[in-house]
Amino acid sequence: MSAVGAKEVMFIYNGNEGTADVEFDAQGSYPVPPDGSILRRIGRQWKVTRTTFQSEAAEPRTNPVLKINLTDQF
């Protein structure tokens, strides 16, 4: 049973999706950070370069994905 608003949050570091960090947000409470804001992840500060929200209509059991692109280049 999935919670209303549940989604996956994918953190993409320096454009490398192969090493993305994915978390499940069961309550749907993780906010969408504005572009240019600073986040602290894996012990470092990162700047948000872009956020996108994807929902897969073809797969009804797939959770939507909030992709957050981060860079360490300020």
Secondary structure, DSSP 4 states (H G I P E B T S, - for coil): -PPTT-EEEEEEETTEEEEEEEEEETTS----PPTT-EEEETTEEEEEEEEEEE--TT-TTSPPEEEEEEES--
